[in-house]
Amino acid sequence: MAAGTVFTASHRFEEIAQRLVAAGRYNSQSEVLEAALDALEREECDEEAKEAWLEDALEAGFSSGVYEGDAFADVRRELGLSERPR
């Protein structure tokens, strides 16, 4: 993080950062903020990866054509479940 960068946090977040520093988990509030931003970045990357996977799966499904059978009955049969009563 660049020296001299200033962030304003709510009282609640400032208390959390102070508590984590006091507990010895971090050396400074700046380290707490860096750890939080690293976690946020990982979460954003995970979400982007999930979204890309879902888009690929949807595209594969749409391009595979229309299913002519009873998909739910086929899945129940494949899983060894009883047929759904009608």
C-alpha positions as CSV (number, residue, x, y, z in Angstrom):
1,M,0.0,0.0,0.0
2,A,1.4,3.4,-0.8
3,A,2.7,5.4,2.1
4,G,0.5,8.3,2.9
5,T,-2.7,6.8,1.6
6,V,-5.6,7.6,4.0
7,F,-8.8,5.6,4.4
8,T,-11.7,6.6,6.5
9,A,-13.6,3.7,8.1
10,S,-16.7,3.6,10.2
11,H,-16.3,3.4,13.9
12,R,-17.3,-0.2,13.8
13,F,-14.6,-1.2,11.4
14,E,-12.0,0.9,13.3
15,E,-12.9,-1.0,16.5
16,I,-12.5,-4.3,14.7
17,A,-9.1,-3.3,13.4
18,Q,-8.0,-2.0,16.8
19,R,-9.1,-5.3,18.4
20,L,-7.2,-7.4,15.9
21,V,-4.1,-5.4,16.4
22,A,-4.5,-5.5,20.2
23,A,-4.9,-9.3,20.0
24,G,-1.5,-9.5,18.2
25,R,-2.9,-10.9,15.0
26,Y,-1.7,-7.9,13.0
27,N,1.0,-5.3,13.6
28,S,-1.0,-2.3,12.5
29,Q,-4.4,-1.3,11.2
30,S,-2.9,-1.0,7.8
31,E,-2.1,-4.7,7.9
32,V,-5.7,-5.4,8.8
33,L,-6.9,-3.3,5.8
34,E,-4.5,-5.1,3.5
35,A,-5.6,-8.5,4.7
36,A,-9.3,-7.5,4.2
37,L,-8.6,-6.2,0.7
38,D,-6.7,-9.4,-0.2
39,A,-9.7,-11.5,1.0
40,L,-12.1,-9.3,-1.0
41,E,-10.0,-9.7,-4.1
42,R,-9.9,-13.5,-3.7
43,E,-13.7,-13.5,-3.2
44,E,-14.2,-11.4,-6.3
45,C,-11.9,-13.8,-8.4
46,D,-13.9,-16.8,-7.1
47,E,-17.2,-15.2,-8.1
48,E,-15.9,-14.3,-11.5
49,A,-14.7,-17.9,-12.0
50,K,-18.1,-19.3,-10.9
51,E,-19.9,-17.0,-13.2
52,A,-17.6,-18.0,-16.1
53,W,-18.2,-21.7,-15.4
54,L,-22.0,-21.2,-15.2
55,E,-22.0,-19.3,-18.5
56,D,-20.0,-22.1,-20.2
57,A,-22.4,-24.7,-18.7
58,L,-25.4,-22.8,-19.9
59,E,-23.9,-22.4,-23.4
60,A,-23.1,-26.1,-23.5
61,G,-26.6,-26.9,-22.5
62,F,-28.3,-24.6,-25.0
63,S,-26.1,-25.8,-27.8
64,S,-26.7,-29.4,-27.1
65,G,-30.3,-29.3,-28.4
66,V,-33.7,-30.0,-26.9
67,Y,-34.0,-33.0,-24.6
68,E,-36.9,-35.2,-25.8
69,G,-37.3,-37.4,-22.7
70,D,-38.4,-36.9,-19.2
71,A,-35.2,-35.5,-17.6
72,F,-36.5,-35.8,-14.0
73,A,-37.5,-39.5,-14.5
74,D,-34.2,-40.2,-16.1
75,V,-32.3,-38.7,-13.2
76,R,-34.5,-40.6,-10.7
77,R,-33.8,-43.8,-12.6
78,E,-30.1,-43.1,-12.7
79,L,-30.0,-42.4,-9.0
80,G,-32.0,-45.5,-8.2
81,L,-34.9,-43.5,-6.8
82,S,-38.5,-44.6,-7.2
83,E,-40.7,-43.1,-9.9
84,R,-42.6,-40.1,-8.8
85,P,-46.3,-41.0,-8.1
86,R,-48.7,-39.4,-10.6
